[in-house]
Amino acid sequence: MNVLRFSDLCDEGRARGRRVFIRADLNVPQDDDGTITEDTRIRASVPCIQMALAGGAAVMVTSHLGRPTEGQFKPEDSLAPVAQRLSELLGRPVPLKSGWIDRVDVQPGEVVLLENCRLNKGEKKNDPELAKKMAALCDIFVHDAFGTAHRAEASTYGIAQYAKVACAGPLLAAEIDALTKALAQPKRPLVAIVAGSKVSTKLTILQALAGKVDQLIVGGGIANTFMLAAGLPIGKSLAEADLLADAKAVIEAMKARGAEVPIPTDVVVAKGFAPDAPATVKAARDVAPDDMILDIGPQTAARLAAQLKSAGTIVWNGPVGVFEFDAFAKGTETIARAIAESDAFSIAGGGDTLAAIAKYGIEKEVGYISTGGGAFLEVLEGKTLPAFEILQKRANG
């Protein structure tokens, strides 16, 4: 994908003395007292800011936080806790600026944080007048927020249209490279794991991947629907009977290409959905009417693990069972460890997937961990993200 990269501009000395506007993703969780409870996104934004400072730029950074009402400031919408954490990580003051849309005072070698960009009227609707005002603040716009790349908003898309220069920051560039490696130029076999509670939420992803991948592993409630489509009993398990035709179509599309959707041959069931529910391993054909399928069985997990270990590329979105309950976590753990041990290039995305990666401590063994949930899913669907589209357009003149 041809986009201008901020790292190249800095290497060429083109950031020195320039006003650089970085759109970061600093949307972090906080407790009721406004204390940040998890700062991964803030830490992930630091390399871009440091790159700009090292390049001699006057640096402005902004982000959204939560879902504020445009034009109505509330204390809980403020980026003040983020400014404090950024100051600690950068080892220097990071002043927070409000009412910044018409003017920002910042000198080369300084960095300021601009208050929650979603407080600006017209942000979400990508108002061109607002976008032009943002663009007028800077010489270089840097998009480094992959988590917002699927949204065309004033601070993510409009500003990139009107800024003198628009480029991808290191975090966004890394996402582009990883997604290109996994989906556009994959080493074969290409295996995708798509799991979740409902087929309906990921049907377009399954349909898009059915034309690309060599193995399409389904898990969670999605697997139940595919088992039903294959004529297997699923008891009282979560499934979508009205989408059986769609599931069969995906199976047939894969089969026509000589590819496969592996259907579980054994499962772990319980009589109810609870962490202390007794777990029983059963052959898939022996699921009783009052059983609830909460994980894949050891035989299925071992078969899938073997396929993952011999894969060339792995795309992972979703745990294959209720991994939050230890009795129903073995399938997801087996899959996670197989990905960790595989020589394949692996890319993983989605909140539950990241939680599973953290639970099993395999962060360093996964090729690339995507920072965006919705954006990652839209790429899997085959969509061109607005951020990618506008940056490509600007790079091509």
C-alpha positions as CSV (number, residue, x, y, z in Angstrom):
1,M,0.0,0.0,0.0
2,N,1.5,3.3,-1.1
3,V,1.3,5.9,1.7
4,L,3.7,8.6,2.8
5,R,5.4,7.5,6.1
6,F,6.2,9.9,8.9
7,S,9.4,8.0,9.6
8,D,10.6,8.8,6.1
9,L,9.8,12.5,6.5
10,C,11.8,12.6,9.8
11,D,14.7,10.7,8.2
12,E,14.8,13.4,5.5
13,G,14.7,16.2,8.0
14,R,11.4,17.4,6.7
15,A,9.8,17.7,10.2
16,R,12.4,20.1,11.6
17,G,10.8,23.4,12.6
18,R,7.4,22.2,11.3
19,R,4.1,22.1,13.1
20,V,3.1,18.4,13.4
21,F,-0.5,17.3,14.2
22,I,-0.7,13.7,15.4
23,R,-4.0,12.0,15.6
24,A,-3.4,9.3,18.2
25,D,-5.7,6.7,19.9
26,L,-5.6,7.6,23.6
27,N,-9.0,6.2,24.4
28,V,-8.1,4.3,27.5
29,P,-10.4,2.8,30.2
30,Q,-10.7,4.7,33.5
31,D,-12.3,3.9,36.9
32,D,-15.0,6.1,38.5
33,D,-12.4,8.4,40.0
34,G,-10.9,9.0,36.5
35,T,-7.8,6.9,37.2
36,I,-6.5,5.2,34.0
37,T,-6.8,1.4,34.6
38,E,-4.9,0.2,31.4
39,D,-2.5,2.4,29.4
40,T,-1.5,0.2,26.4
41,R,-2.8,2.8,23.9
42,I,-1.0,5.6,25.5
43,R,2.3,3.7,25.5
44,A,1.7,2.7,21.9
45,S,1.4,6.4,20.9
46,V,4.8,7.4,22.5
47,P,7.1,6.3,19.6
48,C,5.4,8.6,17.1
49,I,5.6,11.6,19.5
50,Q,9.2,10.9,20.3
51,M,9.9,10.6,16.6
52,A,8.4,14.0,16.0
53,L,10.3,15.6,18.9
54,A,13.6,14.0,17.8
55,G,12.9,15.4,14.3
56,G,12.7,18.9,15.7
57,A,9.0,19.5,15.3
58,A,6.5,21.5,17.2
59,V,4.1,18.7,18.2
60,M,0.4,18.7,18.8
61,V,-1.4,15.5,19.7
62,T,-5.1,14.8,20.0
63,S,-7.5,11.9,20.5
64,H,-11.0,11.0,21.3
65,L,-11.9,9.7,24.8
66,G,-15.3,8.0,25.4
67,R,-18.4,9.2,23.7
68,P,-18.9,12.9,24.7
69,T,-21.6,15.1,23.3
70,E,-20.2,17.5,20.8
71,G,-20.0,21.1,22.2
72,Q,-20.8,20.0,25.8
73,F,-17.7,19.6,28.0
74,K,-18.0,17.4,31.1
75,P,-15.0,16.7,33.4
76,E,-15.1,13.0,32.7
77,D,-14.6,13.7,29.0
78,S,-11.2,15.4,29.6
79,L,-7.9,14.1,28.5
80,A,-6.3,15.5,31.7
81,P,-5.4,12.0,33.1
82,V,-3.9,11.1,29.7
83,A,-1.8,14.3,29.7
84,Q,-0.5,13.3,33.1
85,R,0.4,9.8,32.0
86,L,2.0,11.0,28.8
87,S,4.1,13.4,30.8
88,E,5.4,10.5,32.9
89,L,6.1,8.3,29.9
90,L,7.9,11.1,27.9
91,G,9.7,12.5,31.0
92,R,8.6,16.0,30.2
93,P,5.6,18.3,30.7
94,V,2.7,17.8,28.3
95,P,0.3,20.7,28.7
96,L,-3.4,20.1,27.9
97,K,-4.9,22.7,25.7
98,S,-8.7,23.3,25.4
99,G,-10.5,25.6,22.9
100,W,-7.7,24.9,20.5
101,I,-9.4,24.8,17.2
102,D,-8.4,28.3,16.1
103,R,-4.9,28.6,17.5
104,V,-2.3,26.5,19.2
105,D,0.9,27.9,20.8
106,V,3.6,25.4,20.6
107,Q,7.3,25.7,19.7
108,P,9.7,23.3,18.0
109,G,10.9,20.8,20.6
110,E,7.6,21.1,22.6
111,V,4.6,18.8,22.8
112,V,1.0,19.7,23.7
113,L,-2.1,17.6,24.1
114,L,-5.2,19.0,22.5
115,E,-8.4,18.3,24.5
116,N,-10.8,15.5,23.4
117,C,-11.4,16.1,19.6
118,R,-14.9,14.7,19.8
119,L,-16.0,17.7,21.8
120,N,-15.6,19.8,18.6
121,K,-18.9,20.3,16.8
122,G,-18.9,18.5,13.4
123,E,-16.1,16.0,14.4
124,K,-18.1,12.8,13.8
125,K,-19.8,14.0,10.7
126,N,-16.5,15.0,9.2
127,D,-17.5,18.7,8.8
128,P,-15.3,20.2,6.1
129,E,-15.0,23.6,7.9
130,L,-13.8,22.0,11.1
131,A,-11.4,19.8,9.1
132,K,-10.0,22.9,7.3
133,K,-9.4,24.6,10.7
134,M,-7.5,21.6,12.0
135,A,-5.4,21.4,8.8
136,A,-4.5,25.1,9.1
137,L,-2.9,24.4,12.5
138,C,-0.2,22.2,11.0
139,D,2.4,21.7,8.3
140,I,2.2,17.9,8.6
141,F,-0.7,15.7,9.6
142,V,0.2,12.3,11.0
143,H,-2.5,9.6,11.4
144,D,-1.3,7.1,14.0
145,A,-4.7,5.8,15.3
146,F,-5.5,2.5,13.6
147,G,-8.4,2.0,16.1
148,T,-10.2,4.9,14.3
149,A,-9.1,4.1,10.8
150,H,-12.5,2.8,9.8
151,R,-14.2,6.1,10.7
152,A,-14.2,9.1,8.4
153,E,-14.2,11.9,10.9
154,A,-12.8,15.4,10.9
155,S,-9.7,14.5,12.9
156,T,-9.0,11.3,11.0
157,Y,-10.1,11.9,7.4
158,G,-11.1,15.6,6.7
159,I,-7.8,16.9,8.1
160,A,-5.9,14.5,5.9
161,Q,-7.7,15.9,2.9
162,Y,-6.7,19.5,3.6
163,A,-3.4,19.4,5.4
164,K,-0.3,20.4,3.4
165,V,1.2,16.9,4.0
166,A,-0.7,13.8,5.3
167,C,1.2,10.7,6.3
168,A,1.0,7.5,8.4
169,G,2.6,7.4,11.8
170,P,4.7,4.3,12.9
171,L,1.8,2.5,14.5
172,L,-0.5,2.9,11.5
173,A,2.3,2.0,9.1
174,A,3.0,-1.2,11.1
175,E,-0.7,-2.2,10.9
176,I,-0.7,-1.6,7.1
177,D,2.5,-3.7,6.7
178,A,1.1,-6.5,8.9
179,L,-2.3,-6.6,7.2
180,T,-0.7,-6.5,3.8
181,K,1.6,-9.4,4.7
182,A,-1.3,-11.5,6.1
183,L,-4.0,-10.8,3.5
184,A,-2.6,-9.3,0.3
185,Q,0.7,-11.3,0.1
186,P,0.3,-14.2,2.4
187,K,2.6,-17.2,2.7
188,R,0.5,-20.3,2.2
189,P,-1.3,-22.1,3.7
190,L,-3.3,-19.2,5.0
191,V,-5.4,-20.1,8.0
192,A,-8.0,-17.8,9.5
193,I,-9.7,-18.3,12.9
194,V,-13.0,-16.5,13.2
195,A,-14.8,-17.0,16.4
196,G,-17.6,-15.2,18.4
197,S,-21.1,-15.6,19.6
198,K,-22.9,-14.9,16.4
199,V,-22.5,-15.7,12.7
200,S,-24.6,-12.6,11.9
201,T,-22.0,-10.2,13.2
202,K,-19.2,-11.8,11.2
203,L,-21.0,-13.3,8.2
204,T,-19.5,-10.8,5.7
205,I,-16.0,-11.6,7.1
206,L,-16.6,-15.3,6.7
207,Q,-17.9,-14.8,3.2
208,A,-14.9,-12.6,2.3
209,L,-12.4,-15.0,3.8
210,A,-14.0,-18.0,2.1
211,G,-12.5,-16.8,-1.2
212,K,-9.0,-16.3,0.2
213,V,-8.0,-18.7,2.9
214,D,-7.0,-22.4,2.8
215,Q,-8.5,-23.2,6.2
216,L,-11.3,-21.3,7.9
217,I,-11.5,-22.3,11.6
218,V,-14.8,-21.2,13.2
219,G,-15.3,-21.2,17.0
220,G,-17.7,-20.1,19.7
221,G,-21.4,-19.7,18.8
222,I,-20.3,-19.4,15.2
223,A,-19.1,-23.0,15.3
224,N,-22.4,-24.1,16.7
225,T,-24.2,-22.7,13.7
226,F,-21.8,-24.5,11.4
227,M,-22.2,-27.8,13.3
228,L,-26.0,-27.4,12.9
229,A,-25.5,-26.8,9.1
230,A,-23.4,-30.0,9.0
231,G,-26.3,-31.9,10.5
232,L,-24.9,-32.3,14.0
233,P,-26.9,-31.9,17.2
234,I,-26.0,-28.9,19.3
235,G,-28.5,-29.2,22.2
236,K,-29.5,-25.9,23.7
237,S,-26.3,-24.2,22.5
238,L,-26.2,-20.6,21.2
239,A,-26.8,-20.7,17.4
240,E,-28.6,-18.9,14.6
241,A,-30.8,-21.4,12.8
242,D,-31.9,-18.7,10.3
243,L,-28.4,-18.5,9.0
244,L,-27.9,-22.2,8.2
245,A,-28.1,-21.5,4.4
246,D,-25.4,-18.9,4.8
247,A,-23.1,-21.2,6.8
248,K,-23.7,-24.0,4.2
249,A,-22.8,-21.5,1.4
250,V,-19.5,-20.7,3.1
251,I,-18.7,-24.4,3.6
252,E,-19.5,-25.1,-0.1
253,A,-17.5,-22.1,-1.3
254,M,-14.4,-23.4,0.6
255,K,-15.0,-26.9,-0.7
256,A,-15.1,-25.7,-4.3
257,R,-11.6,-24.2,-3.9
258,G,-10.3,-27.4,-2.3
259,A,-10.2,-25.7,1.1
260,E,-12.0,-26.6,4.3
261,V,-14.1,-25.4,7.2
262,P,-13.1,-27.9,9.9
263,I,-16.2,-29.0,11.8
264,P,-15.6,-30.0,15.5
265,T,-15.6,-33.8,16.0
266,D,-15.7,-33.5,19.8
267,V,-16.9,-30.7,22.2
268,V,-17.0,-29.7,25.8
269,V,-20.5,-29.4,27.2
270,A,-22.3,-28.3,30.4
271,K,-25.9,-28.2,31.5
272,G,-25.6,-24.5,32.2
273,F,-23.5,-21.4,31.5
274,A,-21.5,-20.9,34.7
275,P,-17.8,-21.0,35.7
276,D,-18.5,-23.8,38.1
277,A,-20.7,-25.9,35.8
278,P,-19.3,-29.5,35.4
279,A,-17.6,-29.9,32.1
280,T,-18.0,-33.1,30.0
281,V,-16.2,-34.0,26.8
282,K,-18.5,-35.6,24.2
283,A,-18.3,-36.7,20.6
284,A,-20.0,-34.0,18.5
285,R,-22.7,-36.5,17.3
286,D,-23.6,-37.3,21.0
287,V,-24.6,-33.8,22.2
288,A,-27.8,-34.2,24.3
289,P,-30.8,-31.9,23.9
290,D,-30.1,-30.2,27.3
291,D,-26.3,-29.8,26.6
292,M,-24.7,-26.4,26.0
293,I,-21.5,-26.5,23.9
294,L,-18.9,-24.2,25.6
295,D,-15.6,-25.3,24.0
296,I,-14.1,-27.5,21.3
297,G,-13.0,-30.9,22.5
298,P,-9.3,-32.1,22.9
299,Q,-9.4,-34.2,19.7
300,T,-10.7,-31.2,17.6
301,A,-8.2,-28.8,19.4
302,A,-5.3,-31.2,18.6
303,R,-6.3,-31.5,14.9
304,L,-6.6,-27.7,14.6
305,A,-3.3,-27.2,16.4
306,A,-1.5,-29.4,13.9
307,Q,-3.0,-27.4,11.0
308,L,-1.8,-24.1,12.7
309,K,1.7,-25.4,13.3
310,S,2.1,-26.2,9.5
311,A,0.5,-22.9,8.4
312,G,2.3,-20.2,6.5
313,T,0.1,-17.3,7.7
314,I,-2.5,-17.2,10.5
315,V,-5.2,-14.5,11.0
316,W,-6.8,-14.8,14.5
317,N,-10.0,-13.1,15.6
318,G,-11.8,-14.6,18.6
319,P,-11.4,-17.4,21.2
320,V,-12.9,-20.7,20.3
321,G,-14.6,-21.3,23.6
322,V,-15.7,-19.6,26.8
323,F,-12.0,-19.1,27.8
324,E,-13.0,-16.9,30.8
325,F,-14.1,-20.1,32.6
326,D,-11.1,-22.4,33.2
327,A,-13.2,-25.5,32.6
328,F,-13.9,-24.3,29.0
329,A,-10.6,-22.6,28.2
330,K,-8.6,-25.6,27.0
331,G,-9.5,-25.2,23.4
332,T,-8.5,-21.6,23.2
333,E,-5.3,-22.3,25.1
334,T,-4.4,-25.1,22.7
335,I,-5.0,-22.9,19.7
336,A,-3.1,-20.0,21.3
337,R,-0.1,-22.2,22.1
338,A,-0.1,-23.7,18.6
339,I,0.0,-20.2,17.1
340,A,2.9,-19.3,19.5
341,E,4.8,-22.4,18.4
342,S,4.0,-22.1,14.6
343,D,6.6,-20.7,12.2
344,A,3.8,-18.9,10.4
345,F,3.4,-15.1,10.4
346,S,0.5,-14.5,12.7
347,I,-1.7,-11.4,13.1
348,A,-4.3,-11.2,15.9
349,G,-7.0,-8.6,16.6
350,G,-10.1,-8.0,18.7
351,G,-10.6,-7.4,22.4
352,D,-11.3,-11.0,23.4
353,T,-8.4,-12.3,21.3
354,L,-6.0,-9.8,23.0
355,A,-7.3,-10.9,26.4
356,A,-6.6,-14.6,25.5
357,I,-3.1,-13.7,24.3
358,A,-2.5,-11.9,27.6
359,K,-3.9,-14.8,29.6
360,Y,-1.5,-17.3,28.1
361,G,1.4,-14.9,27.9
362,I,2.2,-15.4,24.2
363,E,2.5,-11.7,23.2
364,K,6.1,-12.1,22.0
365,E,5.2,-15.2,20.0
366,V,2.4,-13.6,17.9
367,G,3.8,-11.9,14.8
368,Y,1.6,-8.8,15.1
369,I,-1.1,-7.8,17.6
370,S,-3.5,-5.3,16.0
371,T,-4.5,-2.3,18.1
372,G,-7.9,-1.8,16.4
373,G,-11.0,-3.9,16.9
374,G,-13.6,-2.5,14.5
375,A,-10.9,-1.5,12.0
376,F,-9.3,-4.9,12.1
377,L,-12.7,-6.6,11.4
378,E,-13.4,-4.3,8.5
379,V,-10.1,-5.1,6.8
380,L,-11.0,-8.8,7.2
381,E,-14.2,-8.1,5.5
382,G,-12.3,-6.8,2.5
383,K,-13.2,-3.2,3.0
384,T,-10.9,-0.3,2.3
385,L,-10.6,1.8,5.4
386,P,-11.2,5.5,5.0
387,A,-7.8,6.3,6.6
388,F,-6.0,4.1,4.2
389,E,-7.9,5.4,1.2
390,I,-7.2,9.1,1.9
391,L,-3.6,8.6,2.8
392,Q,-3.1,6.6,-0.5
393,K,-4.8,9.4,-2.4
394,R,-2.6,12.0,-0.9
395,A,0.6,10.0,-1.5
396,N,-0.4,9.6,-5.1
397,G,-0.8,13.3,-5.5
